[in-house]
């Protein structure tokens, strides 16, 4: 089950999703995110807590991104979890979502 936490940060409204973003939770999460998009001028969604992500989650992110564009509102996805990065990379959708994806170094890794 997905949990959405909200907070205000400067001019944007920030949401954090924790848990599943998959076929079982997509419909419920989509309704909450669409309501948040409708209610705010700008939205930032943190994906760091997403631990189960499938193609229903991908469709949700794409649909939300397109709806934000239709409403001419800025929407950014940030702090992509490993599960999200893996699926987006596999489906070659990183550029489609149009958000910078920062991949953190794992413990013990170093820059060359």
Secondary structure, DSSP 8 states (H G I E B T S, - for coil): --EEEEEEETTEEEEEEEEEESTTTHHHHHHHHHHHHHH-SEEEEEEEEEEEE-HHHHHHHHHHHHHHHHTT-EEEEES--HHHHHHHHHTT-HHHHT--------TT----
